[in-house]
Structures are given as C-alpha cells and as structure tokens.
C-alpha cells in the first residue's frame, strides 16, 4: 500500500552528509582554521570535523538537511549527542594532544548551500 512518502535513494543520506561536511570545512578554511581531522573515528564513535585556530581546538558536529521540514539541523544535537561528542573529544585529545589549546564545540547547520556555524554551541 502506497503511503505517499518517497523513500530516499540508496546512499542519498551519505551524499547529503558529505556535501554538508564539505561546505562546513570550506567555511572554516575561509575563516582561517586549520583542518586537523575529518571523520575521525575511535571505538566510541566519530567526530565530523576537528579544526584548530591559535589557542583553540574546535570539534564541529555537522548536521545537513535538504529542508527544515523536520526542524533545523542543529536541533538534532541533543544533550545525549553533546555528551558523546565530549567523550570523543577527550579521546581525540588523548591521542593528539593540542598543547595550550582550549576546546570548543561548534555545530554547523547546512541546508542546501547555506552554512550556519554556531560557535561554542555547548
């Protein structure tokens, strides 16, 4: 029975997510940040983007949507996700010490070509 809902094409989410990460990484590059890691993985999970600017190491969670039908992308970064990102950041810093750098957690919301970065989101 047809529900009127269109099923996403295989790989559509992955392509959408990669495009969003590309746009967010470009935003940071234009702002003068150095990209330290992209899609960094450990047993606890994955960090989308890890960047550095003098005195700060940034852990950026990128959320990409094709529309706001289900809310703004940044709204998907729940307190549970925030706790997980903090654990992942600690793992990254354990493996890649960033002497003298203060950690910061950003969320990049990407809708189409629009990128909005919430610096110090949590």
DRENBA-21002 format. One record per atom (N, C-alpha, C): residue in one letter; residue number from 0; x, y, z; atom name. Coordinates in steps of 0.1 Angstrom, whole numbers, m for minus. Example, Ala and Ser with C-alpha at 12.3 -4.5 7.8 and 13.67 -1.06 7.14 Angstrom:
2
{rest=A&nr=0&c1=132&c2=m57&c3=78&atom=N}
{rest=A&nr=0&c1=123&c2=m45&c3=78&atom=CA}
{rest=A&nr=0&c1=132&c2=m33&c3=78&atom=C}
{rest=S&nr=1&c1=128&c2=m22&c3=71&atom=N}
{rest=S&nr=1&c1=137&c2=m11&c3=71&atom=CA}
{rest=S&nr=1&c1=129&c2=0&c3=79&atom=C}
! end
This chain:
122
{rest=X&nr=0&c1=8&c2=m12&c3=0&atom=N}
{rest=X&nr=0&c1=0&c2=0&c3=0&atom=CA}
{rest=X&nr=0&c1=9&c2=12&c3=0&atom=C}
{rest=X&nr=1&c1=7&c2=21&c3=m9&atom=N}
{rest=X&nr=1&c1=14&c2=33&c3=m10&atom=CA}
{rest=X&nr=1&c1=10&c2=43&c3=1&atom=C}
{rest=X&nr=2&c1=20&c2=49&c3=7&atom=N}
{rest=X&nr=2&c1=18&c2=59&c3=18&atom=CA}
{rest=X&nr=2&c1=19&c2=73&c3=13&atom=C}
{rest=X&nr=3&c1=24&c2=75&c3=0&atom=N}
{rest=X&nr=3&c1=26&c2=88&c3=m5&atom=CA}
{rest=X&nr=3&c1=40&c2=94&c3=m1&atom=C}
{rest=X&nr=4&c1=47&c2=86&c3=8&atom=N}
{rest=X&nr=4&c1=61&c2=90&c3=11&atom=CA}
{rest=X&nr=4&c1=70&c2=85&c3=1&atom=C}
{rest=X&nr=5&c1=80&c2=93&c3=m2&atom=N}
{rest=X&nr=5&c1=90&c2=89&c3=m11&atom=CA}
{rest=X&nr=5&c1=102&c2=83&c3=m3&atom=C}
{rest=X&nr=6&c1=106&c2=71&c3=m6&atom=N}
{rest=X&nr=6&c1=118&c2=66&c3=0&atom=CA}
{rest=X&nr=6&c1=131&c2=72&c3=m5&atom=C}
{rest=X&nr=7&c1=140&c2=75&c3=3&atom=N}
{rest=X&nr=7&c1=153&c2=81&c3=m2&atom=CA}
{rest=X&nr=7&c1=160&c2=71&c3=m10&atom=C}
{rest=X&nr=8&c1=168&c2=76&c3=m20&atom=N}
{rest=X&nr=8&c1=176&c2=67&c3=m28&atom=CA}
{rest=X&nr=8&c1=187&c2=62&c3=m20&atom=C}
{rest=X&nr=9&c1=192&c2=49&c3=m23&atom=N}
{rest=X&nr=9&c1=203&c2=44&c3=m16&atom=CA}
{rest=X&nr=9&c1=215&c2=53&c3=m17&atom=C}
{rest=X&nr=10&c1=221&c2=56&c3=m5&atom=N}
{rest=X&nr=10&c1=233&c2=65&c3=m5&atom=CA}
{rest=X&nr=10&c1=230&c2=80&c3=m4&atom=C}
{rest=X&nr=11&c1=217&c2=83&c3=m6&atom=N}
{rest=X&nr=11&c1=213&c2=97&c3=m6&atom=CA}
{rest=X&nr=11&c1=218&c2=105&c3=7&atom=C}
{rest=X&nr=12&c1=215&c2=99&c3=18&atom=N}
{rest=X&nr=12&c1=219&c2=105&c3=31&atom=CA}
{rest=X&nr=12&c1=234&c2=107&c3=32&atom=C}
{rest=X&nr=13&c1=242&c2=96&c3=28&atom=N}
{rest=X&nr=13&c1=256&c2=97&c3=28&atom=CA}
{rest=X&nr=13&c1=261&c2=109&c3=19&atom=C}
{rest=X&nr=14&c1=256&c2=110&c3=7&atom=N}
{rest=X&nr=14&c1=260&c2=120&c3=m2&atom=CA}
{rest=X&nr=14&c1=256&c2=134&c3=4&atom=C}
{rest=X&nr=15&c1=244&c2=135&c3=9&atom=N}
{rest=X&nr=15&c1=240&c2=148&c3=15&atom=CA}
{rest=X&nr=15&c1=249&c2=152&c3=27&atom=C}
{rest=X&nr=16&c1=252&c2=142&c3=36&atom=N}
{rest=X&nr=16&c1=261&c2=144&c3=47&atom=CA}
{rest=X&nr=16&c1=275&c2=148&c3=43&atom=C}
{rest=X&nr=17&c1=280&c2=142&c3=33&atom=N}
{rest=X&nr=17&c1=294&c2=145&c3=28&atom=CA}
{rest=X&nr=17&c1=294&c2=159&c3=22&atom=C}
{rest=X&nr=18&c1=284&c2=163&c3=14&atom=N}
{rest=X&nr=18&c1=283&c2=176&c3=8&atom=CA}
{rest=X&nr=18&c1=282&c2=187&c3=19&atom=C}
{rest=X&nr=19&c1=275&c2=184&c3=30&atom=N}
{rest=X&nr=19&c1=274&c2=193&c3=41&atom=CA}
{rest=X&nr=19&c1=287&c2=195&c3=48&atom=C}
{rest=X&nr=20&c1=294&c2=184&c3=50&atom=N}
{rest=X&nr=20&c1=307&c2=185&c3=57&atom=CA}
{rest=X&nr=20&c1=317&c2=192&c3=48&atom=C}
{rest=X&nr=21&c1=316&c2=190&c3=34&atom=N}
{rest=X&nr=21&c1=325&c2=198&c3=25&atom=CA}
{rest=X&nr=21&c1=322&c2=213&c3=27&atom=C}
{rest=X&nr=22&c1=309&c2=217&c3=27&atom=N}
{rest=X&nr=22&c1=306&c2=231&c3=28&atom=CA}
{rest=X&nr=22&c1=310&c2=237&c3=42&atom=C}
{rest=X&nr=23&c1=309&c2=229&c3=53&atom=N}
{rest=X&nr=23&c1=313&c2=234&c3=66&atom=CA}
{rest=X&nr=23&c1=328&c2=235&c3=66&atom=C}
{rest=X&nr=24&c1=335&c2=225&c3=61&atom=N}
{rest=X&nr=24&c1=350&c2=226&c3=61&atom=CA}
{rest=X&nr=24&c1=355&c2=238&c3=53&atom=C}
{rest=X&nr=25&c1=348&c2=241&c3=42&atom=N}
{rest=X&nr=25&c1=352&c2=253&c3=34&atom=CA}
{rest=X&nr=25&c1=349&c2=266&c3=41&atom=C}
{rest=X&nr=26&c1=338&c2=266&c3=49&atom=N}
{rest=X&nr=26&c1=335&c2=278&c3=57&atom=CA}
{rest=X&nr=26&c1=347&c2=280&c3=67&atom=C}
{rest=X&nr=27&c1=351&c2=269&c3=74&atom=N}
{rest=X&nr=27&c1=362&c2=271&c3=84&atom=CA}
{rest=X&nr=27&c1=375&c2=275&c3=77&atom=C}
{rest=X&nr=28&c1=378&c2=269&c3=65&atom=N}
{rest=X&nr=28&c1=390&c2=272&c3=58&atom=CA}
{rest=X&nr=28&c1=390&c2=287&c3=55&atom=C}
{rest=X&nr=29&c1=379&c2=292&c3=50&atom=N}
{rest=X&nr=29&c1=378&c2=306&c3=46&atom=CA}
{rest=X&nr=29&c1=380&c2=315&c3=58&atom=C}
{rest=X&nr=30&c1=376&c2=310&c3=70&atom=N}
{rest=X&nr=30&c1=377&c2=318&c3=82&atom=CA}
{rest=X&nr=30&c1=391&c2=316&c3=88&atom=C}
{rest=X&nr=31&c1=400&c2=309&c3=82&atom=N}
{rest=X&nr=31&c1=414&c2=308&c3=86&atom=CA}
{rest=X&nr=31&c1=417&c2=296&c3=96&atom=C}
{rest=X&nr=32&c1=408&c2=287&c3=97&atom=N}
{rest=X&nr=32&c1=411&c2=275&c3=106&atom=CA}
{rest=X&nr=32&c1=419&c2=264&c3=98&atom=C}
{rest=X&nr=33&c1=426&c2=257&c3=106&atom=N}
{rest=X&nr=33&c1=434&c2=245&c3=100&atom=CA}
{rest=X&nr=33&c1=426&c2=233&c3=103&atom=C}
{rest=X&nr=34&c1=424&c2=225&c3=93&atom=N}
{rest=X&nr=34&c1=417&c2=212&c3=95&atom=CA}
{rest=X&nr=34&c1=426&c2=202&c3=100&atom=C}
{rest=X&nr=35&c1=424&c2=196&c3=112&atom=N}
{rest=X&nr=35&c1=432&c2=186&c3=118&atom=CA}
{rest=X&nr=35&c1=427&c2=172&c3=114&atom=C}
{rest=X&nr=36&c1=414&c2=170&c3=114&atom=N}
{rest=X&nr=36&c1=409&c2=157&c3=111&atom=CA}
{rest=X&nr=36&c1=394&c2=158&c3=106&atom=C}
{rest=X&nr=37&c1=391&c2=149&c3=97&atom=N}
{rest=X&nr=37&c1=377&c2=148&c3=92&atom=CA}
{rest=X&nr=37&c1=372&c2=134&c3=94&atom=C}
{rest=X&nr=38&c1=361&c2=132&c3=99&atom=N}
{rest=X&nr=38&c1=355&c2=118&c3=101&atom=CA}
{rest=X&nr=38&c1=365&c2=110&c3=110&atom=C}
{rest=X&nr=39&c1=370&c2=116&c3=120&atom=N}
{rest=X&nr=39&c1=380&c2=109&c3=129&atom=CA}
{rest=X&nr=39&c1=372&c2=99&c3=137&atom=C}
{rest=X&nr=40&c1=376&c2=86&c3=137&atom=N}
{rest=X&nr=40&c1=369&c2=75&c3=144&atom=CA}
{rest=X&nr=40&c1=378&c2=69&c3=155&atom=C}
{rest=X&nr=41&c1=370&c2=64&c3=165&atom=N}
{rest=X&nr=41&c1=376&c2=56&c3=175&atom=CA}
{rest=X&nr=41&c1=365&c2=47&c3=180&atom=C}
{rest=X&nr=42&c1=367&c2=38&c3=189&atom=N}
{rest=X&nr=42&c1=356&c2=28&c3=192&atom=CA}
{rest=X&nr=42&c1=344&c2=35&c3=198&atom=C}
{rest=X&nr=43&c1=345&c2=47&c3=203&atom=N}
{rest=X&nr=43&c1=333&c2=54&c3=209&atom=CA}
{rest=X&nr=43&c1=325&c2=61&c3=199&atom=C}
{rest=X&nr=44&c1=330&c2=63&c3=187&atom=N}
{rest=X&nr=44&c1=322&c2=70&c3=176&atom=CA}
{rest=X&nr=44&c1=331&c2=78&c3=167&atom=C}
{rest=X&nr=45&c1=325&c2=88&c3=161&atom=N}
{rest=X&nr=45&c1=331&c2=96&c3=151&atom=CA}
{rest=X&nr=45&c1=329&c2=111&c3=153&atom=C}
{rest=X&nr=46&c1=340&c2=119&c3=150&atom=N}
{rest=X&nr=46&c1=339&c2=133&c3=150&atom=CA}
{rest=X&nr=46&c1=339&c2=138&c3=136&atom=C}
{rest=X&nr=47&c1=330&c2=147&c3=132&atom=N}
{rest=X&nr=47&c1=329&c2=151&c3=119&atom=CA}
{rest=X&nr=47&c1=341&c2=159&c3=114&atom=C}
{rest=X&nr=48&c1=343&c2=170&c3=121&atom=N}
{rest=X&nr=48&c1=355&c2=179&c3=118&atom=CA}
{rest=X&nr=48&c1=362&c2=183&c3=131&atom=C}
{rest=X&nr=49&c1=375&c2=183&c3=130&atom=N}
{rest=X&nr=49&c1=384&c2=188&c3=141&atom=CA}
{rest=X&nr=49&c1=393&c2=198&c3=135&atom=C}
{rest=X&nr=50&c1=392&c2=210&c3=141&atom=N}
{rest=X&nr=50&c1=399&c2=222&c3=135&atom=CA}
{rest=X&nr=50&c1=407&c2=229&c3=145&atom=C}
{rest=X&nr=51&c1=417&c2=237&c3=141&atom=N}
{rest=X&nr=51&c1=425&c2=245&c3=150&atom=CA}
{rest=X&nr=51&c1=426&c2=259&c3=145&atom=C}
{rest=X&nr=52&c1=426&c2=268&c3=154&atom=N}
{rest=X&nr=52&c1=429&c2=282&c3=152&atom=CA}
{rest=X&nr=52&c1=438&c2=285&c3=164&atom=C}
{rest=X&nr=53&c1=446&c2=295&c3=164&atom=N}
{rest=X&nr=53&c1=455&c2=298&c3=175&atom=CA}
{rest=X&nr=53&c1=448&c2=298&c3=188&atom=C}
{rest=X&nr=54&c1=452&c2=289&c3=197&atom=N}
{rest=X&nr=54&c1=446&c2=289&c3=211&atom=CA}
{rest=X&nr=54&c1=434&c2=281&c3=212&atom=C}
{rest=X&nr=55&c1=428&c2=275&c3=201&atom=N}
{rest=X&nr=55&c1=415&c2=268&c3=202&atom=CA}
{rest=X&nr=55&c1=416&c2=256&c3=193&atom=C}
{rest=X&nr=56&c1=411&c2=245&c3=198&atom=N}
{rest=X&nr=56&c1=408&c2=233&c3=190&atom=CA}
{rest=X&nr=56&c1=393&c2=232&c3=190&atom=C}
{rest=X&nr=57&c1=387&c2=231&c3=178&atom=N}
{rest=X&nr=57&c1=373&c2=231&c3=176&atom=CA}
{rest=X&nr=57&c1=368&c2=217&c3=171&atom=C}
{rest=X&nr=58&c1=358&c2=212&c3=178&atom=N}
{rest=X&nr=58&c1=351&c2=199&c3=175&atom=CA}
{rest=X&nr=58&c1=338&c2=203&c3=169&atom=C}
{rest=X&nr=59&c1=336&c2=201&c3=156&atom=N}
{rest=X&nr=59&c1=324&c2=206&c3=149&atom=CA}
{rest=X&nr=59&c1=315&c2=194&c3=145&atom=C}
{rest=X&nr=60&c1=303&c2=194&c3=150&atom=N}
{rest=X&nr=60&c1=293&c2=184&c3=145&atom=CA}
{rest=X&nr=60&c1=286&c2=191&c3=134&atom=C}
{rest=X&nr=61&c1=285&c2=184&c3=123&atom=N}
{rest=X&nr=61&c1=279&c2=189&c3=111&atom=CA}
{rest=X&nr=61&c1=265&c2=182&c3=109&atom=C}
{rest=X&nr=62&c1=255&c2=190&c3=108&atom=N}
{rest=X&nr=62&c1=241&c2=185&c3=105&atom=CA}
{rest=X&nr=62&c1=236&c2=191&c3=92&atom=C}
{rest=X&nr=63&c1=233&c2=182&c3=83&atom=N}
{rest=X&nr=63&c1=228&c2=186&c3=70&atom=CA}
{rest=X&nr=63&c1=214&c2=182&c3=67&atom=C}
{rest=X&nr=64&c1=206&c2=190&c3=62&atom=N}
{rest=X&nr=64&c1=193&c2=187&c3=58&atom=CA}
{rest=X&nr=64&c1=190&c2=193&c3=45&atom=C}
{rest=X&nr=65&c1=180&c2=187&c3=38&atom=N}
{rest=X&nr=65&c1=176&c2=192&c3=25&atom=CA}
{rest=X&nr=65&c1=165&c2=203&c3=26&atom=C}
{rest=X&nr=66&c1=159&c2=203&c3=38&atom=N}
{rest=X&nr=66&c1=149&c2=213&c3=41&atom=CA}
{rest=X&nr=66&c1=147&c2=214&c3=56&atom=C}
{rest=X&nr=67&c1=138&c2=223&c3=61&atom=N}
{rest=X&nr=67&c1=136&c2=224&c3=75&atom=CA}
{rest=X&nr=67&c1=123&c2=217&c3=79&atom=C}
{rest=X&nr=68&c1=118&c2=208&c3=70&atom=N}
{rest=X&nr=68&c1=106&c2=200&c3=73&atom=CA}
{rest=X&nr=68&c1=106&c2=194&c3=87&atom=C}
{rest=X&nr=69&c1=117&c2=188&c3=91&atom=N}
{rest=X&nr=69&c1=118&c2=182&c3=104&atom=CA}
{rest=X&nr=69&c1=126&c2=190&c3=114&atom=C}
{rest=X&nr=70&c1=126&c2=203&c3=112&atom=N}
{rest=X&nr=70&c1=133&c2=212&c3=121&atom=CA}
{rest=X&nr=70&c1=146&c2=216&c3=116&atom=C}
{rest=X&nr=71&c1=153&c2=225&c3=123&atom=N}
{rest=X&nr=71&c1=166&c2=230&c3=120&atom=CA}
{rest=X&nr=71&c1=176&c2=219&c3=122&atom=C}
{rest=X&nr=72&c1=186&c2=218&c3=114&atom=N}
{rest=X&nr=72&c1=197&c2=208&c3=116&atom=CA}
{rest=X&nr=72&c1=203&c2=207&c3=130&atom=C}
{rest=X&nr=73&c1=206&c2=219&c3=135&atom=N}
{rest=X&nr=73&c1=212&c2=220&c3=148&atom=CA}
{rest=X&nr=73&c1=204&c2=214&c3=160&atom=C}
{rest=X&nr=74&c1=191&c2=213&c3=158&atom=N}
{rest=X&nr=74&c1=182&c2=208&c3=168&atom=CA}
{rest=X&nr=74&c1=184&c2=193&c3=170&atom=C}
{rest=X&nr=75&c1=191&c2=187&c3=160&atom=N}
{rest=X&nr=75&c1=194&c2=172&c3=162&atom=CA}
{rest=X&nr=75&c1=205&c2=169&c3=171&atom=C}
{rest=X&nr=76&c1=212&c2=180&c3=176&atom=N}
{rest=X&nr=76&c1=224&c2=178&c3=185&atom=CA}
{rest=X&nr=76&c1=218&c2=179&c3=199&atom=C}
{rest=X&nr=77&c1=213&c2=168&c3=204&atom=N}
{rest=X&nr=77&c1=206&c2=167&c3=217&atom=CA}
{rest=X&nr=77&c1=217&c2=166&c3=228&atom=C}
{rest=X&nr=78&c1=212&c2=168&c3=241&atom=N}
{rest=X&nr=78&c1=221&c2=167&c3=252&atom=CA}
{rest=X&nr=78&c1=229&c2=153&c3=252&atom=C}
{rest=X&nr=79&c1=222&c2=142&c3=248&atom=N}
{rest=X&nr=79&c1=229&c2=129&c3=247&atom=CA}
{rest=X&nr=79&c1=240&c2=130&c3=237&atom=C}
{rest=X&nr=80&c1=237&c2=136&c3=225&atom=N}
{rest=X&nr=80&c1=248&c2=137&c3=215&atom=CA}
{rest=X&nr=80&c1=259&c2=146&c3=220&atom=C}
{rest=X&nr=81&c1=256&c2=156&c3=227&atom=N}
{rest=X&nr=81&c1=266&c2=165&c3=232&atom=CA}
{rest=X&nr=81&c1=275&c2=158&c3=242&atom=C}
{rest=X&nr=82&c1=270&c2=150&c3=251&atom=N}
{rest=X&nr=82&c1=278&c2=142&c3=260&atom=CA}
{rest=X&nr=82&c1=287&c2=133&c3=252&atom=C}
{rest=X&nr=83&c1=282&c2=126&c3=242&atom=N}
{rest=X&nr=83&c1=290&c2=117&c3=234&atom=CA}
{rest=X&nr=83&c1=301&c2=125&c3=227&atom=C}
{rest=X&nr=84&c1=299&c2=136&c3=222&atom=N}
{rest=X&nr=84&c1=309&c2=144&c3=215&atom=CA}
{rest=X&nr=84&c1=320&c2=149&c3=225&atom=C}
{rest=X&nr=85&c1=316&c2=151&c3=237&atom=N}
{rest=X&nr=85&c1=327&c2=155&c3=247&atom=CA}
{rest=X&nr=85&c1=336&c2=143&c3=250&atom=C}
{rest=X&nr=86&c1=330&c2=131&c3=250&atom=N}
{rest=X&nr=86&c1=338&c2=119&c3=252&atom=CA}
{rest=X&nr=86&c1=347&c2=117&c3=240&atom=C}
{rest=X&nr=87&c1=342&c2=118&c3=228&atom=N}
{rest=X&nr=87&c1=350&c2=117&c3=216&atom=CA}
{rest=X&nr=87&c1=361&c2=127&c3=216&atom=C}
{rest=X&nr=88&c1=358&c2=139&c3=220&atom=N}
{rest=X&nr=88&c1=369&c2=150&c3=220&atom=CA}
{rest=X&nr=88&c1=380&c2=146&c3=230&atom=C}
{rest=X&nr=89&c1=376&c2=141&c3=241&atom=N}
{rest=X&nr=89&c1=386&c2=136&c3=251&atom=CA}
{rest=X&nr=89&c1=395&c2=125&c3=245&atom=C}
{rest=X&nr=90&c1=389&c2=116&c3=238&atom=N}
{rest=X&nr=90&c1=397&c2=106&c3=231&atom=CA}
{rest=X&nr=90&c1=406&c2=112&c3=221&atom=C}
{rest=X&nr=91&c1=401&c2=121&c3=213&atom=N}
{rest=X&nr=91&c1=410&c2=127&c3=203&atom=CA}
{rest=X&nr=91&c1=422&c2=134&c3=209&atom=C}
{rest=X&nr=92&c1=419&c2=142&c3=220&atom=N}
{rest=X&nr=92&c1=429&c2=149&c3=227&atom=CA}
{rest=X&nr=92&c1=439&c2=140&c3=233&atom=C}
{rest=X&nr=93&c1=435&c2=129&c3=238&atom=N}
{rest=X&nr=93&c1=444&c2=119&c3=244&atom=CA}
{rest=X&nr=93&c1=454&c2=114&c3=233&atom=C}
{rest=X&nr=94&c1=448&c2=111&c3=221&atom=N}
{rest=X&nr=94&c1=457&c2=106&c3=210&atom=CA}
{rest=X&nr=94&c1=465&c2=117&c3=203&atom=C}
{rest=X&nr=95&c1=459&c2=129&c3=203&atom=N}
{rest=X&nr=95&c1=466&c2=140&c3=196&atom=CA}
{rest=X&nr=95&c1=466&c2=153&c3=205&atom=C}
{rest=X&nr=96&c1=475&c2=153&c3=214&atom=N}
{rest=X&nr=96&c1=475&c2=165&c3=223&atom=CA}
{rest=X&nr=96&c1=476&c2=178&c3=216&atom=C}
{rest=X&nr=97&c1=469&c2=188&c3=220&atom=N}
{rest=X&nr=97&c1=469&c2=201&c3=214&atom=CA}
{rest=X&nr=97&c1=473&c2=211&c3=226&atom=C}
{rest=X&nr=98&c1=486&c2=212&c3=228&atom=N}
{rest=X&nr=98&c1=492&c2=220&c3=239&atom=CA}
{rest=X&nr=98&c1=487&c2=234&c3=238&atom=C}
{rest=X&nr=99&c1=482&c2=239&c3=250&atom=N}
{rest=X&nr=99&c1=477&c2=253&c3=251&atom=CA}
{rest=X&nr=99&c1=465&c2=256&c3=244&atom=C}
{rest=X&nr=100&c1=458&c2=247&c3=238&atom=N}
{rest=X&nr=100&c1=446&c2=250&c3=231&atom=CA}
{rest=X&nr=100&c1=433&c2=247&c3=239&atom=C}
{rest=X&nr=101&c1=424&c2=256&c3=239&atom=N}
{rest=X&nr=101&c1=411&c2=254&c3=246&atom=CA}
{rest=X&nr=101&c1=401&c2=247&c3=237&atom=C}
{rest=X&nr=102&c1=395&c2=237&c3=242&atom=N}
{rest=X&nr=102&c1=385&c2=230&c3=233&atom=CA}
{rest=X&nr=102&c1=372&c2=239&c3=232&atom=C}
{rest=X&nr=103&c1=366&c2=238&c3=220&atom=N}
{rest=X&nr=103&c1=353&c2=244&c3=217&atom=CA}
{rest=X&nr=103&c1=345&c2=235&c3=209&atom=C}
{rest=X&nr=104&c1=332&c2=235&c3=212&atom=N}
{rest=X&nr=104&c1=322&c2=226&c3=205&atom=CA}
{rest=X&nr=104&c1=313&c2=235&c3=196&atom=C}
{rest=X&nr=105&c1=314&c2=233&c3=183&atom=N}
{rest=X&nr=105&c1=305&c2=240&c3=174&atom=CA}
{rest=X&nr=105&c1=296&c2=231&c3=167&atom=C}
{rest=X&nr=106&c1=285&c2=236&c3=162&atom=N}
{rest=X&nr=106&c1=276&c2=229&c3=154&atom=CA}
{rest=X&nr=106&c1=274&c2=236&c3=141&atom=C}
{rest=X&nr=107&c1=276&c2=229&c3=130&atom=N}
{rest=X&nr=107&c1=274&c2=235&c3=117&atom=CA}
{rest=X&nr=107&c1=261&c2=230&c3=111&atom=C}
{rest=X&nr=108&c1=251&c2=239&c3=108&atom=N}
{rest=X&nr=108&c1=239&c2=236&c3=102&atom=CA}
{rest=X&nr=108&c1=239&c2=239&c3=87&atom=C}
{rest=X&nr=109&c1=237&c2=229&c3=79&atom=N}
{rest=X&nr=109&c1=238&c2=231&c3=65&atom=CA}
{rest=X&nr=109&c1=225&c2=227&c3=58&atom=C}
{rest=X&nr=110&c1=219&c2=237&c3=51&atom=N}
{rest=X&nr=110&c1=207&c2=235&c3=43&atom=CA}
{rest=X&nr=110&c1=210&c2=240&c3=29&atom=C}
{rest=X&nr=111&c1=211&c2=231&c3=20&atom=N}
{rest=X&nr=111&c1=215&c2=235&c3=6&atom=CA}
{rest=X&nr=111&c1=228&c2=241&c3=6&atom=C}
{rest=X&nr=112&c1=230&c2=253&c3=1&atom=N}
{rest=X&nr=112&c1=243&c2=259&c3=1&atom=CA}
{rest=X&nr=112&c1=245&c2=268&c3=13&atom=C}
{rest=X&nr=113&c1=235&c2=269&c3=21&atom=N}
{rest=X&nr=113&c1=236&c2=278&c3=33&atom=CA}
{rest=X&nr=113&c1=243&c2=270&c3=45&atom=C}
{rest=X&nr=114&c1=253&c2=277&c3=51&atom=N}
{rest=X&nr=114&c1=260&c2=271&c3=62&atom=CA}
{rest=X&nr=114&c1=259&c2=281&c3=73&atom=C}
{rest=X&nr=115&c1=255&c2=277&c3=85&atom=N}
{rest=X&nr=115&c1=254&c2=285&c3=97&atom=CA}
{rest=X&nr=115&c1=262&c2=277&c3=108&atom=C}
{rest=X&nr=116&c1=273&c2=284&c3=113&atom=N}
{rest=X&nr=116&c1=281&c2=278&c3=123&atom=CA}
{rest=X&nr=116&c1=278&c2=284&c3=136&atom=C}
{rest=X&nr=117&c1=274&c2=276&c3=146&atom=N}
{rest=X&nr=117&c1=271&c2=280&c3=159&atom=CA}
{rest=X&nr=117&c1=284&c2=278&c3=167&atom=C}
{rest=X&nr=118&c1=292&c2=288&c3=169&atom=N}
{rest=X&nr=118&c1=304&c2=287&c3=176&atom=CA}
{rest=X&nr=118&c1=301&c2=286&c3=191&atom=C}
{rest=X&nr=119&c1=308&c2=276&c3=198&atom=N}
{rest=X&nr=119&c1=306&c2=274&c3=212&atom=CA}
{rest=X&nr=119&c1=291&c2=270&c3=215&atom=C}
{rest=X&nr=120&c1=286&c2=262&c3=207&atom=N}
{rest=X&nr=120&c1=272&c2=258&c3=208&atom=CA}
{rest=X&nr=120&c1=268&c2=251&c3=221&atom=C}
{rest=X&nr=121&c1=278&c2=244&c3=227&atom=N}
{rest=X&nr=121&c1=276&c2=237&c3=240&atom=CA}
{rest=X&nr=121&c1=289&c2=236&c3=247&atom=C}
! end
